[in-house]
Amino acid sequence: MTGNPTSGKFWSGNDIREAFLRFFESKGHRRVRSSSLVPHGDPTLLFTNAGMNQFKDVFLGLEKRDYTRATSAQKCVRAGGKHNDLENVGFTKRHHTFFEMMGNFSFGDYFKKEAIAFAWELITSKEWFGIDKGKLYTTVFGGAEVAPGTTLGVDEEARGFWLEQNVPADRVVPIPGLKDNFWAMGDTGPCGPCSEIFYDMGPGASEEGHTDCKFPCDCGRYVEIWNLVFMQFNRDPGGKLTPLPKPCVDTGLGLERTTAVLQGVISNYDTDLFVPLLKRAAELCGKDFEKEALIEQVKEGAASLRVIADHARATTFLITDGVLPSNEGRGYVLRKIMRRAIRHGRLLGANKPFLAEMVETVRKLMGQAYPELCEPAASRVPEIVLAEEIRFSRTLAIGLRKLEEDLIPIAQYKTRYEQLELAKLRGDAIPNYDAELQAARERMTYPGEKAFRLYDTYGLPSDFIRDAVKDAGLHFDDAQFDRAMDEQRTRARASWKGAHKDAANPAFGKIAENFKTEKDFYHDATAKDVRVEAIIGKSGPVNELKPGESGEVVLDRTVIYAESGGQVADTGAFYDTSGGQLLAEVTGAYYPVAGLIAHKVIAKETLRVCDRISVVADAERRARIMRNHSGTHLVHAALRNILGTHVKQAGSLNAPDRLRFDFSHFAHVDTEELRDIEQQVNDEIRLNTAIDTTVTSLDNALASGALAFFGDKYPESNVRVVTIPDERAPRGFYSKELCGGTHVHRVGDIGVLKIVGEQSVAAGVRRIEAVTGIGALEHYQQQAQILSQVASKLNVGEDDVLATVEKLAQTVKALEKDLETQKRKGALGQLDELVGKAQLIKGVKVIAEQVANVDREGLRQLVDSLRQKLGSGVVALGMPDDGKVALIAGVTKDLTSKVHAGKLIQALAKQLGGSGGGRPDLAEAGGKDTAGLKTALQAVPSMVEALL
């Protein structure tokens, strides 16, 4: 790493990130922290993949903030759905799953002129990055048909602003078309031209060996480092472009690429952002870093060290942000990233878990820039990774066994093929020889769909599967495998297609420009002299709702809580100003745009815009919700106290009848732990401390110890902090959380909390359900009634129910044992009959029959007895078993060198949609096709014959 060849200063990746943010702060921008990698409230995104994601609603007009200029360094992941760089990582110099995107944003403030001037100053000024202007090129939108019948020409405005910065005219290049220099949020909504800055890495960076190519050759020599997006238009469903009243700016400067430029290297992986990780990966895999790098350079192939370094970053940040490895959604993509890293470690020779150690290195390297990596809640990340590494090792072993099972029946056709060819060489007369040979040859192919299942589910590398098939003398269906891979990608994209968010509905957006609903629900359940500001009917804004009509009503102030943060909305009613006449029933409320509350109503009398009304929330229903919401805070605190500070909220529901709390934890919460959690919560309730609510800035709230939750989005200022004090606690409080919900005044108002359920809802995510107050009393009464009814049925007192049930259970167990004994006796009674059905195959006795009225243990005993009775032979028995098929095969010791019971039973199970295996002399399997059992057993003699 040589440093910036122009300025001579060595710029570390951390220096560059901080300098970027300081530069834009000096230009009046608000520094905004990176949002989570899990997008908040955006169904169109799998992961946060751009700096603008957290400002999307601001650009759409759905949200307003107290600043019009912002700058951020955003953590991003592109590894699934539409934006998927996973398969390129390790094969190129600049592809990553995890990367950082630095950006500056204008929300209707400055536009092209200022954005271009800012970018050029930061990039070229000797006070800042000081990059040689002779190495830089810029582009502007070169014109294209942006919608049917709508064509835009060259962005001469942007071109002129670059020329004002003294960029040579031949280095301001119009790029026609929509691919590179035109941006759109979707098929409709904000869109506009782009302008880019490229850096000339020199001929040595060309991936095609070019020595004198000119810009904009895409051989790899000219690298885009900064993209400036000018949101200039709104595109309607018909394709018409309308200039935005307040155009916006969204820019993205890639940290990894900029670091490569300023450190004078070609590959991002040769910067100080990656080299420490590459060296640690080499150390953990038992490799010499310099030697391995040279080998990879000669091979010009995928660099395993680079894959491990990149994937370790993605793994660390994703798990820290609440994503856990699983078999669906985000967790599925994370698992693929982790397993790809593990596989490349194995390719380098790693024979023990190493990725968890890489996570520790990432935390040390990036913890200063991203403090969340080092918070107590993130301490479990290495443990999660280690558990996944161990699980993957087991999965690989299962996958190998599955592959062996798959190949056994196909190998029989290879045996048949060889037998036919041998018979022809001997001169044997074989009827239909050509047809049989062709049929055997066709069935010697391993299906690509099965191979993909092993690749996708068990992580077996595709080249490993191909080699195993080839070693077995079989063919591999590459085309079918490729189709299955394409279908999987299509499913992944479809599952995250989501719903496109258009610009704000004019009815709500226009109101939100100058008005926000005043929230009175924190203090009251009734409000008088409230003004109806707007009514939205099914087809848009209306002046009135007639009796029986439904619509959405905006008021100047309200006591109706709008659904948010896991708390359900209030219900209630609108009355006239006297409070005597019911005007509308309120069934709910929500935020159509930030700061504006829409009430869902059914009119009982005519309701008009500008009417003055009284608003009443259902106070009893709200009281139940408040008890449950405050109870949720207590449960969260107790979970962290008893299970550990790794516990983080992963979702919640606060309703009138119950509370539900999802949290990160990696084991079943046992009965004793649940009892301790419940006890601690109720001890806190009995203290009856007053709950304290304050409003402060986000930074002050977090500094005071308040918890912020996974996936939630908070304003930079005016956040509500709900504190449950406890003078016994080291920090003076039992619970302190950022929360916009409604709560009881004193914890004693909750009454009592009863946990009624605990379960798993996803990999690494548990759920607790509980009831409080009246709900808890109703639960206790219901349980008491059930106990009374059970006692009555048993004709004993309530105190004797448990002992009586235990006694009955023992009686049932003894009866079941007697029944099993009788079944086994009945099975052995079939012994002589089964021996009489033995077939002689090449001098070997073979029994293959379906039996009934016997359990699995009886089936085993029957096979053992038949082997003894035969002295020498093969036994295969099957029976229907609770809608499925139970299979067992036994081979006497003298025949196991020819007939392997495990392989025989695997082949038999395959015909019935099942699997199994075992020893050479005894093996078991299961199947699904009960109707095909008889036919499958009839094929056993021919299967044995092929093996003899």
JOCORMO-V629260 format. One record per backbone hydrogen bond with DSSP energy under -0.5 kcal/mol. CO is the residue of the C=O (numbers start at 1). NH is the residue of the N-H. E is the energy in kcal/mol with one decimal. If there is no record, write none. Layout:
# JOCORMO-V629260
((CO,NH,E) (CO,NH,E))
This chain:
# JOCORMO-V629260
((4,8,-2.5) (9,4,-1.8) (9,11,-0.7) (10,12,-0.7) (12,16,-2.3) (13,17,-2.2) (14,18,-2.1) (15,19,-2.6) (16,20,-2.4) (17,21,-1.9) (18,22,-2.5) (19,23,-2.7) (20,24,-2.0) (21,25,-1.9) (22,26,-2.0) (23,27,-0.5) (24,29,-2.2) (25,28,-1.7) (30,32,-0.6) (30,71,-2.5) (37,39,-0.8) (37,48,-2.3) (39,41,-0.6) (41,43,-0.5) (42,45,-1.4) (48,77,-2.3) (50,53,-1.2) (51,54,-0.6) (52,55,-1.5) (53,56,-1.4) (55,59,-2.3) (56,60,-2.1) (57,61,-0.6) (57,62,-2.4) (57,63,-1.3) (58,61,-0.9) (60,504,-2.1) (62,594,-3.6) (68,107,-2.9) (69,30,-2.3) (70,105,-2.9) (71,32,-2.8) (72,74,-0.5) (72,103,-2.5) (74,101,-2.7) (76,99,-2.0) (78,85,-1.1) (80,83,-0.6) (82,84,-1.0) (83,80,-1.3) (83,85,-0.5) (85,88,-1.1) (85,89,-1.1) (86,89,-0.8) (88,91,-2.4) (88,92,-0.8) (90,303,-2.3) (93,268,-1.7) (93,269,-0.5) (97,78,-2.4) (99,76,-2.7) (100,102,-0.6) (100,255,-2.2) (101,74,-2.6) (102,253,-3.8) (103,72,-2.0) (104,251,-1.6) (105,70,-2.2) (106,108,-0.9) (106,249,-2.0) (111,115,-2.4) (112,116,-2.6) (113,117,-2.0) (114,118,-3.0) (115,119,-2.2) (116,120,-2.4) (117,121,-2.2) (118,122,-2.4) (119,123,-2.3) (120,124,-2.3) (121,125,-2.4) (122,129,-2.0) (123,131,-2.9) (125,128,-1.4) (125,130,-1.6) (132,135,-2.0) (133,136,-1.5) (135,200,-2.7) (137,198,-3.3) (138,173,-2.8) (139,196,-0.9) (140,175,-2.8) (141,155,-2.6) (143,177,-2.3) (144,146,-0.9) (144,152,-2.7) (147,150,-3.4) (149,151,-0.5) (150,146,-1.4) (150,147,-1.5) (152,144,-2.0) (154,156,-2.2) (155,159,-2.0) (156,160,-2.5) (157,161,-1.6) (158,162,-1.9) (159,163,-2.1) (160,164,-1.8) (161,165,-0.8) (162,165,-0.8) (162,167,-1.7) (163,166,-1.9) (168,171,-2.2) (169,172,-1.4) (171,138,-2.9) (171,173,-0.6) (172,174,-0.6) (173,140,-1.7) (174,176,-0.6) (175,142,-2.7) (178,182,-0.6) (181,194,-2.1) (183,192,-2.6) (189,235,-2.4) (190,185,-2.2) (191,232,-1.2) (191,233,-2.8) (192,183,-3.2) (193,230,-2.6) (194,141,-0.6) (195,228,-3.6) (196,139,-2.0) (197,225,-2.8) (197,226,-1.5) (198,137,-2.0) (199,201,-0.9) (199,223,-2.7) (202,205,-2.1) (203,206,-1.5) (206,209,-0.7) (214,217,-2.1) (217,222,-0.6) (219,207,-3.1) (221,201,-2.9) (221,223,-0.6) (223,199,-2.5) (225,254,-1.3) (226,197,-2.5) (227,229,-0.6) (227,252,-2.2) (228,195,-2.3) (228,230,-0.5) (229,231,-0.7) (229,250,-2.3) (230,232,-1.3) (231,248,-1.7) (232,244,-2.4) (233,191,-2.1) (234,236,-0.5) (234,242,-2.2) (235,189,-2.6) (236,239,-2.6) (240,236,-2.2) (240,242,-0.5) (242,234,-2.4) (244,247,-0.5) (248,231,-2.0) (249,106,-2.1) (250,229,-2.5) (252,227,-2.1) (252,254,-0.6) (253,102,-2.5) (254,258,-2.3) (255,259,-2.5) (256,260,-1.8) (257,261,-2.0) (258,262,-2.6) (259,263,-1.9) (260,265,-2.4) (261,264,-1.1) (263,2,-1.4) (263,3,-1.4) (267,270,-1.8) (268,271,-1.6) (271,274,-1.5) (271,275,-2.6) (274,277,-0.7) (274,278,-2.6) (275,279,-2.6) (276,280,-1.9) (277,281,-2.5) (278,282,-2.3) (279,283,-2.3) (280,284,-2.5) (281,285,-1.8) (282,287,-3.4) (283,286,-1.1) (287,289,-0.6) (288,292,-3.0) (289,293,-2.4) (290,294,-1.7) (291,295,-2.3) (292,296,-2.3) (293,297,-1.8) (294,298,-2.1) (295,299,-2.4) (296,300,-1.8) (296,301,-0.7) (302,304,-0.8) (303,307,-2.2) (304,308,-2.4) (305,309,-2.5) (306,310,-2.6) (307,311,-2.8) (308,312,-2.1) (309,313,-1.3) (310,314,-2.0) (311,315,-2.8) (312,316,-2.2) (313,317,-2.4) (314,318,-2.6) (315,319,-2.2) (316,320,-1.9) (317,321,-1.8) (318,323,-2.5) (319,322,-1.8) (328,331,-0.8) (328,332,-1.1) (329,333,-1.5) (330,334,-2.5) (331,326,-1.3) (331,335,-2.2) (332,336,-2.0) (333,337,-2.3) (334,338,-2.7) (335,339,-2.7) (336,340,-2.1) (337,341,-2.0) (338,342,-2.5) (339,343,-2.5) (340,344,-2.0) (341,345,-1.9) (342,346,-2.1) (343,347,-2.0) (344,348,-1.2) (345,350,-2.8) (346,349,-1.2) (354,358,-1.6) (355,359,-1.9) (356,360,-1.3) (357,361,-1.5) (358,362,-2.3) (359,363,-2.4) (360,364,-1.9) (361,365,-2.3) (362,366,-2.5) (363,367,-1.4) (366,370,-2.1) (370,373,-2.2) (371,374,-1.8) (372,375,-0.8) (375,378,-1.8) (376,379,-1.7) (377,380,-0.5) (378,381,-1.7) (380,384,-2.4) (381,385,-2.4) (382,386,-2.7) (383,387,-2.2) (384,388,-1.9) (385,389,-2.3) (386,390,-2.3) (387,391,-2.3) (388,392,-2.6) (389,393,-1.8) (390,394,-1.7) (391,395,-2.6) (392,396,-2.8) (393,397,-1.7) (394,398,-2.2) (395,399,-2.9) (396,400,-2.5) (397,401,-1.9) (398,402,-2.6) (399,403,-2.4) (400,404,-2.2) (401,405,-2.3) (402,406,-2.5) (403,407,-1.9) (404,408,-1.3) (405,409,-0.7) (406,410,-0.7) (407,411,-2.6) (408,412,-1.0) (409,413,-0.7) (410,413,-0.9) (410,414,-1.1) (411,415,-2.4) (412,416,-2.5) (413,417,-2.4) (414,418,-2.6) (415,419,-2.5) (416,420,-2.4) (417,421,-2.1) (418,422,-2.5) (419,423,-2.5) (420,424,-2.0) (421,425,-1.9) (422,426,-1.9) (423,427,-0.6) (423,428,-2.5) (424,427,-0.7) (428,430,-0.6) (429,431,-0.5) (430,433,-1.1) (432,436,-2.5) (433,437,-2.7) (434,438,-2.5) (435,439,-2.4) (436,440,-2.4) (437,441,-2.4) (438,442,-2.4) (439,443,-1.6) (441,444,-1.3) (442,445,-0.7) (444,475,-2.6) (445,447,-0.5) (446,477,-2.0) (447,451,-1.7) (448,452,-2.6) (449,453,-1.8) (450,454,-1.9) (451,455,-2.2) (452,456,-3.3) (453,457,-2.7) (453,458,-0.7) (454,458,-1.0) (454,460,-1.8) (455,459,-0.5) (461,465,-2.1) (462,466,-2.4) (463,467,-2.2) (464,468,-2.3) (465,469,-2.3) (466,470,-2.5) (467,471,-2.9) (468,472,-1.3) (469,474,-2.4) (470,473,-1.9) (475,446,-3.7) (476,478,-1.4) (477,481,-1.7) (478,482,-2.6) (479,483,-2.1) (480,484,-2.3) (481,485,-2.1) (482,486,-2.3) (483,487,-2.5) (484,488,-2.0) (485,489,-2.0) (486,490,-2.2) (487,491,-2.5) (488,492,-2.4) (489,493,-2.4) (490,494,-2.6) (491,495,-2.5) (492,496,-0.7) (493,496,-0.8) (494,497,-1.6) (500,502,-0.7) (505,508,-1.1) (505,509,-3.7) (506,510,-2.3) (507,511,-0.6) (508,512,-2.6) (509,513,-0.9) (510,513,-0.6) (510,514,-0.5) (511,514,-1.2) (511,515,-1.0) (518,520,-0.7) (518,558,-2.1) (520,523,-1.2) (520,524,-2.1) (525,617,-3.1) (527,615,-3.0) (530,613,-2.9) (531,533,-0.8) (531,556,-1.8) (532,610,-3.0) (534,554,-2.7) (535,537,-0.6) (535,542,-2.5) (536,552,-2.4) (537,540,-0.8) (540,537,-3.2) (542,535,-0.6) (543,609,-2.5) (545,607,-2.5) (546,549,-2.4) (549,603,-2.9) (551,601,-2.6) (552,536,-3.1) (553,599,-2.8) (554,533,-2.5) (554,534,-1.5) (556,518,-2.3) (558,520,-2.9) (558,521,-0.5) (559,561,-0.6) (561,570,-2.2) (564,567,-2.1) (566,654,-2.9) (567,564,-1.6) (571,618,-2.9) (572,586,-2.2) (573,616,-2.7) (574,583,-3.1) (574,584,-1.5) (575,614,-2.8) (576,579,-1.6) (580,582,-0.5) (581,576,-1.8) (583,604,-3.2) (583,605,-2.1) (584,574,-2.6) (585,587,-0.7) (585,602,-2.1) (586,572,-2.1) (588,600,-2.5) (589,563,-2.4) (590,592,-0.7) (590,598,-3.0) (593,596,-2.0) (595,517,-2.2) (596,592,-0.5) (596,593,-0.6) (597,555,-0.5) (598,590,-2.0) (598,600,-0.5) (599,553,-2.4) (599,601,-0.6) (600,587,-2.4) (600,588,-0.9) (601,551,-1.8) (602,585,-2.6) (603,548,-3.2) (607,545,-2.5) (608,611,-1.7) (611,532,-2.2) (611,613,-0.5) (613,530,-3.2) (614,575,-2.9) (615,527,-2.5) (616,573,-2.5) (617,619,-1.1) (618,622,-2.4) (619,623,-2.4) (620,624,-1.8) (621,625,-2.0) (622,626,-3.1) (623,627,-2.1) (624,628,-2.0) (625,629,-2.8) (626,630,-2.6) (626,744,-0.6) (627,631,-2.0) (628,632,-2.0) (629,633,-1.5) (630,634,-1.7) (631,635,-2.6) (632,636,-2.5) (633,637,-2.1) (634,638,-2.5) (635,639,-2.6) (636,640,-2.0) (637,641,-2.1) (638,642,-2.4) (639,643,-2.9) (639,644,-0.9) (644,647,-1.6) (648,664,-2.1) (649,710,-0.8) (651,650,-0.5) (651,662,-2.8) (653,655,-0.6) (653,660,-2.5) (654,568,-2.0) (658,655,-2.2) (659,770,-2.2) (660,653,-2.4) (661,768,-2.5) (662,650,-3.1) (662,651,-0.6) (663,766,-2.8) (668,670,-0.8) (670,674,-2.4) (671,675,-2.2) (672,676,-2.2) (673,677,-2.6) (674,678,-2.7) (675,679,-2.4) (676,680,-2.6) (677,681,-2.3) (678,682,-2.2) (679,683,-2.2) (680,684,-1.9) (681,685,-2.1) (682,686,-1.9) (683,687,-0.7) (684,687,-0.8) (684,688,-0.7) (685,688,-1.2) (689,747,-2.5) (690,725,-0.6) (692,723,-3.2) (694,721,-3.0) (696,719,-3.1) (697,701,-2.3) (698,702,-2.5) (699,703,-2.3) (700,704,-1.5) (701,706,-2.0) (702,705,-1.4) (707,738,-2.5) (709,712,-1.8) (716,698,-2.4) (716,699,-0.5) (719,696,-2.2) (720,722,-0.5) (720,739,-2.1) (721,694,-2.1) (721,723,-0.6) (722,737,-2.2) (723,692,-2.8) (723,725,-0.7) (724,734,-3.0) (724,735,-1.4) (726,729,-1.8) (729,732,-1.4) (732,726,-1.7) (735,724,-3.0) (736,707,-2.2) (737,722,-2.9) (737,739,-0.6) (745,691,-2.9) (746,749,-2.0) (747,750,-1.8) (748,751,-1.2) (750,752,-1.7) (750,773,-1.0) (752,773,-1.6) (754,771,-2.3) (757,769,-2.3) (759,767,-2.9) (762,765,-2.2) (764,665,-2.1) (765,761,-2.3) (765,762,-1.4) (766,663,-2.5) (767,759,-2.1) (768,661,-2.8) (769,756,-2.5) (769,757,-1.4) (770,659,-2.5) (771,754,-2.8) (772,775,-1.5) (772,776,-0.9) (773,777,-2.1) (774,778,-2.8) (775,779,-1.9) (776,780,-2.7) (777,781,-2.5) (778,782,-2.1) (779,783,-2.6) (780,784,-2.4) (781,785,-2.1) (782,786,-2.3) (783,787,-2.3) (784,788,-2.2) (785,789,-2.4) (786,790,-2.5) (787,791,-2.5) (788,792,-2.1) (789,793,-2.4) (790,794,-2.1) (791,795,-0.9) (791,796,-2.2) (797,800,-1.4) (798,801,-1.2) (800,804,-2.1) (801,805,-2.6) (802,806,-2.4) (803,807,-2.0) (804,808,-2.3) (805,809,-2.5) (806,810,-1.9) (807,811,-1.9) (808,812,-2.6) (809,813,-2.3) (810,814,-2.2) (811,815,-2.2) (812,816,-2.5) (813,817,-2.0) (814,818,-2.1) (815,819,-2.3) (816,820,-2.3) (817,821,-2.1) (818,822,-2.1) (819,823,-2.1) (820,824,-2.3) (821,825,-2.1) (822,826,-2.1) (823,827,-2.3) (824,828,-2.5) (825,829,-1.1) (827,830,-1.8) (828,831,-1.4) (830,834,-2.4) (831,835,-2.4) (832,836,-2.0) (833,837,-0.5) (834,837,-1.1) (835,838,-1.5) (839,841,-0.7) (839,846,-3.0) (840,842,-0.6) (841,844,-1.6) (844,841,-3.3) (845,874,-2.5) (846,839,-3.0) (847,876,-2.8) (849,878,-1.6) (855,859,-2.0) (856,860,-2.0) (857,861,-2.3) (858,862,-2.2) (859,863,-2.1) (860,864,-2.4) (861,865,-2.4) (862,866,-2.3) (863,867,-2.4) (864,868,-2.0) (865,869,-2.4) (866,870,-2.7) (867,871,-2.2) (870,872,-1.3) (872,845,-0.6) (873,892,-2.1) (874,847,-2.8) (875,890,-2.9) (876,849,-1.5) (877,888,-2.1) (878,851,-2.3) (879,886,-2.8) (881,884,-1.2) (884,881,-3.1) (885,927,-1.9) (886,879,-2.0) (887,925,-2.0) (888,877,-2.6) (889,923,-2.2) (890,875,-3.1) (892,895,-2.3) (892,896,-0.6) (893,896,-0.8) (895,898,-1.8) (895,899,-3.1) (898,900,-0.6) (899,901,-0.6) (900,904,-2.5) (901,905,-2.6) (902,906,-1.8) (903,907,-2.1) (904,908,-2.0) (905,909,-2.7) (906,910,-2.1) (907,911,-1.1) (908,912,-0.5) (909,912,-1.3) (909,914,-2.6) (910,913,-1.5) (912,928,-3.3) (912,929,-1.9) (915,926,-1.9) (917,924,-1.5) (919,902,-0.7) (920,901,-2.7) (921,891,-2.3) (922,919,-1.7) (923,889,-2.7) (924,917,-2.0) (925,887,-2.6) (926,915,-0.7) (927,885,-2.4) (928,930,-1.3) (929,932,-0.5) (930,933,-1.2) (932,936,-2.4) (933,937,-2.4) (934,938,-1.8) (935,939,-0.8) (936,939,-1.0) (937,940,-1.3) (939,943,-1.8) (940,944,-2.7) (941,945,-2.4) (942,946,-1.8) (943,947,-0.7) (944,947,-0.9) (944,948,-1.2))
